[in-house]
Amino acid sequence: MTKSEALLYRQNPGLPQPLHCGQRIREPRKTFVFFCCLSFFSKHYTNPGGSNLIPVTQNIMKRKLNLKKVKVSRQREIAPGVFVLSFPRPWDFTAGQVIGISGHETAEARLYSIASGELDDEVDILYNINPEGKLTPWMAQLNTADTIWVSEPFGSFTGSGEAGWWIASGTGIAPFSAMFRTGLTAGKKLLHGGRDLKSFYFSEMFGTELGENYVRCCSREQGQDIYHGRLTQYLTEHPDLSPSEKYYLCGSAEMVVDVRDILISRGIPFDHIISEIYF
């Protein structure tokens, strides 16, 4: 179990043990929705009056992803160790969904959020290199016309056109990039946390349209128009968190748990907090 997973289970002792997949879980008296974007996920709910987890509808964990071969269009390094890989879009998708990516048809796929818009000609995948991983170091070496294997898109961490908050840390900005590029920007506030000033991927794109509704929180460095501190600190200090709006969270387990607790303490309804966790 990683440190992030250990933190998640320490703060939520009633959760079942991890299955090495993302899970959607609803607890009695609490709602906590989370997805792991590096493996298969399944859906669960609780009885409103009980505490047992009940699998409902599709159990995606049991479904093997069908992978299709595609060719890389281009790849660019947008920050040290952080890349955007592109390939021609072979299917329709909904902004916020994920796809499986593998280096071979029979190899286990890892899940990544799509960062491009629904009508874009190419699919963009934002990722950073995990030195201990097998896939991302290999992906970082890919060039134009090289082959990768991808699944069809799936997942329910999808946005809407109503007012709300997008809250991300690190590469958790990817699904919000897809929502932004699809045009779901009306009434949106984007809060992005990063350790250093190079962590704010796609900042020029966001800043041009969102203006003061785009807030960057940097914990280690200071810069112009940058909030110096963690995004959790910014939320704690922010006086206006509307309980009528939706709050979309994507990033590390630590960030999601901390932000969820802040929002709940400020009176945000449980079912207005929608989360996606990257392990």
C-alpha positions in Angstrom: 0.0 0.0 0.0 1.4 3.4 -0.9 1.6 6.4 1.5 -1.4 8.0 -0.3 -3.5 4.8 0.1 -2.4 4.5 3.8 -3.5 8.0 4.4 -6.8 7.4 2.7 -7.6 4.4 4.8 -6.4 5.9 8.0 -8.8 8.8 7.6 -11.6 6.5 6.4 -11.3 3.3 8.4 -14.6 2.0 7.2 -13.5 1.6 3.6 -12.8 -1.9 2.3 -9.3 -2.9 1.6 -7.9 -1.8 -1.8 -8.4 -4.0 -4.8 -5.7 -2.3 -6.9 -8.4 -0.5 -8.8 -10.4 2.6 -8.6 -13.6 2.3 -6.7 -16.7 4.5 -6.3 -17.8 4.2 -2.7 -20.6 5.7 -0.8 -20.4 5.5 3.0 -23.4 5.8 5.4 -23.7 9.5 6.4 -20.8 10.3 4.1 -20.4 10.3 0.4 -16.9 9.8 -0.9 -16.4 9.2 -4.6 -13.0 8.3 -5.8 -11.3 6.8 -8.8 -7.9 5.4 -9.3 -6.7 6.3 -12.7 -3.9 3.8 -13.1 -6.0 0.6 -13.1 -9.5 -0.8 -13.6 -12.3 0.6 -11.6 -15.7 -0.6 -10.3 -18.8 1.0 -8.8 -20.3 0.4 -5.4 -23.0 2.0 -3.2 -24.3 1.5 0.3 -27.9 1.0 1.3 -29.2 4.3 2.6 -30.0 2.6 5.9 -27.1 0.2 6.1 -23.4 -0.1 5.9 -22.6 -2.9 3.5 -21.2 -2.1 0.2 -23.3 -3.4 -2.7 -21.9 -3.6 -6.3 -24.4 -2.2 -8.8 -24.8 -1.9 -12.6 -21.5 -2.8 -14.3 -18.5 -4.2 -12.5 -15.9 -2.7 -14.8 -13.1 -4.3 -12.8 -14.1 -7.7 -14.3 -14.2 -6.4 -17.8 -11.0 -6.8 -19.8 -10.2 -3.7 -21.8 -10.1 -4.2 -25.5 -7.1 -2.4 -26.9 -6.6 -0.9 -30.3 -3.4 -0.1 -32.0 -2.8 3.6 -32.8 0.1 5.6 -34.0 1.6 8.5 -32.1 1.1 11.9 -33.8 3.5 13.8 -31.7 4.9 14.2 -28.2 6.2 17.2 -26.4 7.8 17.7 -23.0 5.9 20.6 -21.4 7.8 20.6 -18.1 10.7 18.5 -16.7 9.6 14.9 -16.8 6.0 15.9 -17.9 4.7 15.1 -21.4 1.7 15.4 -23.6 1.3 12.5 -26.0 -1.1 12.8 -28.9 -2.6 10.4 -31.4 -5.5 10.7 -33.9 -8.9 10.4 -32.2 -10.5 7.0 -33.1 -13.7 7.3 -31.1 -16.1 9.7 -29.4 -15.8 10.4 -25.7 -17.1 12.6 -22.9 -14.8 15.1 -21.3 -13.5 13.7 -18.0 -13.3 10.1 -19.1 -10.2 7.9 -19.1 -8.6 5.4 -21.4 -6.3 2.4 -20.9 -2.8 2.6 -22.5 -0.3 -0.2 -23.0 2.8 -0.9 -24.9 1.4 -4.2 -26.2 -2.0 -5.7 -26.9 -1.7 -8.3 -24.2 0.1 -6.2 -21.5 -1.8 -4.7 -18.6 -3.2 -1.3 -19.4 -2.8 1.8 -17.2 -5.5 4.4 -17.1 -5.0 8.1 -18.0 -7.5 10.9 -18.2 -8.0 12.5 -21.6 -6.8 16.1 -21.7 -8.2 17.1 -25.1 -11.6 18.4 -26.1 -14.4 16.1 -27.3 -14.3 17.5 -30.9 -10.5 17.8 -31.2 -8.9 15.8 -34.0 -6.3 14.4 -31.7 -6.4 12.8 -28.2 -4.0 14.4 -25.8 -2.7 12.4 -22.8 -0.9 14.3 -20.0 1.5 12.2 -17.9 4.7 12.4 -15.8 7.4 9.9 -15.7 7.4 7.5 -12.8 11.0 6.3 -12.5 9.9 3.1 -10.8 7.2 2.3 -13.4 7.4 0.3 -16.5 5.1 2.2 -18.8 5.8 5.9 -18.5 9.6 5.7 -19.0 8.9 3.8 -22.2 6.2 6.3 -23.2 8.6 9.1 -22.8 10.8 7.6 -25.5 8.1 7.4 -28.1 8.3 9.4 -31.4 6.0 10.2 -34.2 4.6 7.1 -36.0 5.5 4.8 -33.0 2.7 2.5 -31.9 0.8 2.3 -28.7 -2.3 0.3 -27.6 -5.3 2.2 -26.2 -8.8 1.2 -25.0 -12.1 3.0 -25.7 -12.9 5.8 -23.2 -15.0 5.1 -20.1 -15.7 6.5 -16.7 -18.2 8.8 -15.1 -16.0 11.6 -13.8 -17.6 13.9 -16.3 -18.5 17.6 -16.1 -21.5 19.7 -16.9 -22.3 23.2 -18.1 -23.5 24.4 -14.6 -21.5 26.6 -12.3 -18.9 24.8 -10.1 -15.3 24.4 -9.0 -12.6 22.4 -10.7 -9.9 21.6 -8.1 -6.7 19.8 -9.2 -3.2 19.0 -8.1 -0.4 18.2 -10.5 -1.4 16.1 -13.5 -4.9 15.9 -12.1 -5.5 18.9 -14.2 -6.0 16.6 -17.3 -9.7 16.0 -17.1 -10.4 19.7 -16.5 -8.3 20.5 -19.6 -10.7 18.2 -21.5 -13.8 19.9 -20.0 -12.3 23.4 -20.7 -11.5 22.5 -24.3 -15.0 21.1 -24.7 -16.5 24.4 -23.7 -17.8 23.7 -20.2 -16.4 26.9 -18.8 -19.5 28.9 -17.9 -19.5 29.7 -14.1 -16.4 27.6 -13.5 -13.6 28.4 -11.0 -10.3 26.5 -11.4 -8.0 25.9 -8.5 -4.7 24.2 -9.3 -2.1 23.3 -6.8 1.5 22.6 -7.5 4.9 22.4 -5.7 6.8 24.7 -8.0 6.0 27.2 -10.8 6.6 24.7 -13.5 3.7 22.5 -12.2 0.9 24.6 -13.7 0.3 22.8 -17.0 -1.8 24.6 -19.6 -1.8 27.8 -17.5 -1.7 30.1 -20.5 -4.8 28.5 -21.9 -6.7 28.6 -18.6 -5.7 32.1 -17.7 -6.7 33.7 -21.0 -10.4 32.7 -20.6 -11.0 32.2 -16.9 -9.1 35.2 -15.7 -9.4 35.7 -12.0 -11.4 32.5 -11.8 -8.2 30.6 -12.4 -6.1 30.4 -9.2 -2.7 28.8 -9.0 -1.5 27.7 -5.5 2.2 27.1 -5.2 3.6 25.6 -2.0 7.3 26.0 -2.5 7.9 29.0 -4.8 6.5 32.5 -5.2 5.5 34.2 -8.4 3.4 36.9 -9.9 -0.4 36.2 -9.6 0.4 33.0 -7.7 -1.1 32.2 -4.3 1.8 31.2 -2.1 0.6 28.2 -0.1 -1.3 24.9 -0.6 -4.7 24.9 -2.3 -6.2 23.6 1.0 -5.0 26.8 2.7 -6.6 28.8 -0.1 -9.9 27.0 0.4 -9.8 27.4 4.1 -9.4 31.2 3.7 -11.9 31.6 0.9 -15.1 33.1 2.3 -17.5 32.1 -0.4 -18.0 28.4 -1.0 -21.5 27.9 -2.3 -23.4 24.8 -1.2 -25.4 24.9 -4.4 -22.4 24.4 -6.7 -20.6 21.2 -7.6 -17.0 20.6 -6.6 -14.8 18.4 -8.8 -11.6 17.1 -7.3 -8.8 15.4 -9.1 -5.3 14.6 -7.8 -3.5 12.8 -5.1 -5.3 10.9 -2.3 -3.9 13.3 0.3 -5.3 16.4 -1.6 -8.7 14.8 -2.2 -9.2 13.7 1.4 -8.1 17.1 2.8 -10.2 19.1 0.4 -13.2 16.9 0.9 -13.0 17.4 4.7 -12.7 21.2 4.2 -15.7 21.3 2.0 -17.8 19.1 4.3 -16.9 21.3 7.2 -18.0 24.3 5.3 -21.5 22.9 4.7 -21.0 21.5 1.1 -23.5 18.6 0.6 -21.7 15.3 0.2 -23.3 14.6 -3.2 -21.9 17.8 -4.5 -18.3 16.6 -4.1 -17.1 14.4 -7.0 -13.6 13.1 -6.8 -11.0 11.3 -8.8 -7.8 10.0 -7.2 -4.5 9.3 -8.8 -2.5 6.6 -7.0 
